[in-house]
Amino acid sequence: MSTVETKYCYRHPDRATGLSCSECGRPICEDCMTVAPVGLRCPDHAGSARRGGGGAGSHGRILGNRVVVRAPSARLSGAAAPVTVTLIAINVAIYLVTVVQGNGLNSPGGTLWDKMILWGPYVHQGQWWRLITAAFLHASILHIGFNMLALWWFGAAVETYLGPVRFTGLYLVGGLAGSAGALIQSPLVPVVGASGAIFAVLGSMLILEWQTTGRLGGNAMTLIVINLALGFYLANVSIGGHIGGLIGGILATLAFARWGKGHAAYGKLGIAGIVGLVAVAVVSVAVAYWQVRGLPPPG
């Protein structure tokens, strides 16, 4: 049996910590750390990273041995989380179009709805775009309200860690994986909503927290368990879509981390990340194809 040495911040000897400076290796607490593109830095080596305002305070803090992700503040909008803001805008715009074409806020429909909704028989007819477009449809004002609030809370925080390019890839393959999971559960039930992609974001949070703290049972896991449990409690929720998106997000973020050789929060979209995103997308489409093959044509 091995033992783990307790380390204390070199500037605050009374504070135990599992963090260390990536430059000099000295242990640091959450008040002394600065998140830099190449790791955590102590005050002596923060350099321009602290002056640039890119610390964890904008989206989360590391307390002891766990990550606490706070609801992003207004200053994140447009600057630190442009993709999240754009995705919310697209979702809201599409929802408003389907409301106008349909029968009101809680009964969207119309031409755009019919072209984008996920339904197994349509996919079987070769309409594969529905695997991603369904992630931009919502069935009611509460549906889009809760999903967009979750996307803002979780998406903005994860985007600041991954950057806009990798976050975009994560969100899109999460939508594909969520659709594949929904088709596994019920290929003959129409499905809409961004939940699969949002669960991919939660899966990414889980890996980011694990890589930072060495623990899986932190805040991200709690959020995942609560939201999965709500899916079993609430009516008309695609549990398969949630689980599919969660798995897709976990795998994509592990690929960003080069399967444990690096930290997913640092660096650019490399070969491992590209291959991982493509693999998740291809497997999601393959699973969807397997589930819809042989379904009767739309009536």
Order of alpha helices (4+ residues) and beta strands (2+ residues): beta-beta-beta-beta-beta-beta-alpha-beta-beta-alpha-alpha-alpha-alpha-alpha-alpha-alpha-alpha-alpha-alpha-alpha
